[in-house]
Amino acid sequence: MPELRKDYVTDTWVVFAPDRAQRPIETQGTVSLATAPEECPFCPGHEHMTPPEVLAYPSNASDGSAWRVRCVPNRFPALTPDGEVRAKSDGLFHSLEGVGVHEIIVETPDHTKDFSALAKGQIQEVLRAYAARTADLAQDPRLAYILIFKNHGAEAGASLFHAHSQLIATPMVPRRIKDELRGAEAFRAENGACAYDRILQAELDASARIVLANEDFVVLCPFASRFPFEVWVLPRTHRVHFDSISTRERRALAGLLKDTLGRLNTLFRNPAFNWYIHTAPSDGGDYAHYHWHLELTPRLSKRAGFERGTGFYINSVPPEDAAHLLRQAGEA
């Protein structure tokens, strides 16, 4: 059974998940991510190699695949869905049983295509699955937060080549999200407005850090970018929860994600990256001051001693320069 342990002093939680050590990439050292299709658990015809699916969108294609997008429980979960969230406390030692959900979203039946190569319609189906799983798990009273994220490339933590993303639902709200919630709440109390709405307007007015935009979303390199070529995707419409995204917004977001990844590929030849969707908690609280968004961080640098010791970040590429280069990449 996984376990969550809290730091002695700060509101930082660590997941201890022994089953994760059984993943092939960790038990076999340096494993190539170019898994052969006949060995890939995410390829059509290999459905028996994964736990039973929790969601699948059927395919109308003539390639023989039975599905377009498929969601399954992770075979090596960080948290498990069985049991109740029981807390233990003994002086400085605070922990919770590792109850939660860890799922895989298989983004395409095509073993050879990464996310940036998918058709916009296929990306829309992936986003649809994201929203559907988020909405479903939000009904579980044991779960306080649902994070959807993608690890692309070995340097970003991916252990399999076939295009996929993940979902982990936790029984508490992560510290990073709490920081954003507190900051957004304080901003609204002082200014009477959503901080992210103001960010959108201020960045559009300044224009130097804008990468691209459409009627529904804006892609920008944030003013205090932590990593080189970090980008945020912000919805223009104030929405608290990601799963409230409309069909039109899914279509618009699919196009922007494909375009943004294409620009990064032009500059860096398919770099490793992580993205994560920050949405409001699912614990029933009032989060009207929050604004969901997606953050994408290419793995172009490493955090060293200063960053790890202070929580600061050192970024060698100003966001204005990164945005300029990404705009140019779209013209190539």
C-alpha positions, -999 to 999 in steps of 0.1 A, spaced: 0 0 0 15 34 -9 19 60 18 19 98 19 42 114 44 43 151 53 74 171 58 82 180 95 77 217 90 63 226 56 31 216 38 51 193 15 39 157 10 60 128 -4 44 98 -20 61 65 -12 51 40 -38 72 8 -38 54 -6 -68 67 22 -90 102 6 -88 89 -23 -109 85 -1 -140 108 -14 -168 127 18 -172 137 18 -135 145 -19 -131 165 -23 -163 187 8 -162 189 27 -194 161 13 -214 153 28 -249 119 44 -251 116 31 -287 96 1 -276 88 -23 -304 51 -23 -313 48 -60 -306 60 -54 -270 40 -22 -264 11 -25 -239 -6 5 -254 -9 -8 -290 -42 -21 -304 -45 -59 -299 -25 -57 -266 -54 -46 -244 -48 -77 -223 -14 -62 -212 -31 -34 -193 -58 -34 -166 -94 -32 -179 -101 2 -194 -122 28 -176 -129 48 -208 -125 43 -245 -137 62 -276 -144 38 -304 -127 42 -337 -143 44 -372 -109 41 -389 -101 13 -414 -67 5 -397 -82 -22 -376 -80 -4 -343 -111 -6 -321 -105 27 -303 -92 62 -308 -84 71 -271 -82 46 -242 -79 52 -205 -66 25 -182 -54 22 -146 -17 24 -143 -1 -10 -137 25 6 -114 4 32 -95 17 59 -73 -16 57 -54 -43 30 -53 -81 35 -53 -89 9 -26 -97 18 10 -103 49 29 -81 79 36 -68 72 71 -45 96 88 -17 88 113 -1 113 136 27 107 161 44 140 172 63 152 141 54 122 120 22 127 99 11 104 72 -19 92 52 -27 59 35 -19 61 -1 -54 62 -14 -59 79 -48 -62 72 -85 -34 68 -111 -45 64 -147 -30 63 -182 -46 81 -211 -34 64 -243 -36 92 -268 -36 73 -301 -36 37 -314 -7 47 -337 26 36 -321 47 58 -343 31 92 -337 39 116 -308 14 142 -296 26 169 -320 20 147 -350 -16 139 -341 -44 154 -362 -63 182 -344 -94 160 -343 -75 133 -324 -61 159 -300 -96 170 -293 -105 135 -284 -76 133 -259 -88 166 -243 -123 152 -242 -110 122 -223 -91 144 -199 -123 163 -191 -144 132 -188 -121 114 -164 -116 146 -143 -154 151 -141 -160 114 -131 -133 113 -104 -144 146 -90 -174 128 -77 -153 107 -53 -154 124 -19 -120 108 -10 -102 128 -37 -93 165 -32 -72 171 -63 -69 158 -99 -38 165 -119 -35 156 -156 1 157 -169 22 146 -198 58 134 -197 74 134 -232 108 119 -235 130 100 -211 145 132 -196 109 142 -187 102 110 -169 85 90 -197 90 52 -195 72 41 -227 75 54 -262 38 52 -272 21 86 -269 3 88 -236 -4 111 -206 -14 105 -170 -38 114 -143 -31 112 -106 -59 121 -81 -48 128 -45 -65 129 -11 -51 164 -4 -45 196 -24 -8 198 -35 13 226 -21 19 242 -55 -18 245 -61 -24 258 -26 2 285 -33 -17 295 -65 -50 295 -47 -38 317 -19 -22 341 -43 -53 343 -65 -75 348 -34 -53 376 -20 -52 393 -54 -90 392 -57 -95 405 -22 -72 435 -29 -82 442 -65 -117 428 -69 -107 408 -100 -92 375 -111 -54 376 -111 -53 355 -143 -78 377 -161 -55 406 -153 -24 386 -164 -41 380 -197 -49 416 -203 -15 429 -191 4 404 -212 -17 411 -243 -11 449 -238 26 444 -234 27 418 -263 64 410 -258 58 376 -242 28 365 -263 36 335 -285 2 331 -302 -35 334 -295 -70 327 -308 -105 337 -297 -105 313 -267 -68 309 -255 -36 328 -252 -1 312 -252 26 332 -235 60 329 -218 53 340 -183 71 371 -169 89 351 -142 95 319 -163 112 293 -142 126 274 -171 139 283 -206 109 284 -231 83 277 -204 49 285 -218 14 289 -203 -19 284 -221 -46 305 -205 -83 304 -214 -97 339 -221 -130 329 -205 -129 327 -167 -133 291 -158 -125 275 -125 -124 238 -135 -108 224 -166 -136 198 -170 -160 227 -178 -143 232 -211 -167 234 -241 -165 216 -274 -154 248 -291 -127 254 -265 -114 218 -270 -111 225 -307 -93 258 -301 -70 243 -274 -61 213 -297 -50 237 -324 -29 258 -301 -12 228 -284 -3 213 -318 10 247 -330 31 253 -298 47 219 -299 55 224 -336 73 256 -328 93 239 -300 101 210 -324 114 235 -350 137 251 -325 149 221 -306 142 189 -326 115 172 -305 126 182 -270 116 164 -239 89 183 -220 63 181 -192 29 197 -192 3 198 -165 -32 212 -162 -38 233 -131 -74 233 -122 -94 240 -90 -96 213 -63 -125 188 -64 -131 190 -26 -162 211 -28 -146 244 -18 -154 278 -32 -126 286 -58 -143 313 -78 -111 333 -76 -91 307 -95 -86 302 -133 -75 269 -147 -46 269 -171 -20 246 -187 18 249 -181 44 234 -204 80 232 -194 106 219 -219 135 200 -204 163 222 -216 181 228 -183 186 211 -150 180 222 -114 212 223 -94 222 229 -58 211 266 -56 177 258 -70 171 228 -49 184 245 -18 164 277 -21 134 270 -42 146 297 -65 151 291 -102 178 302 -126 167 308 -162 192 316 -189 166 327 -215 144 358 -207 108 351 -216 108 380 -241 135 363 -261 118 329 -258 85 343 -270 102 361 -299 120 329 -310 88 309 -307 69 334 -328 96 333 -354 95 295 -354 59 296 -365 69 316 -396 96 290 -406 
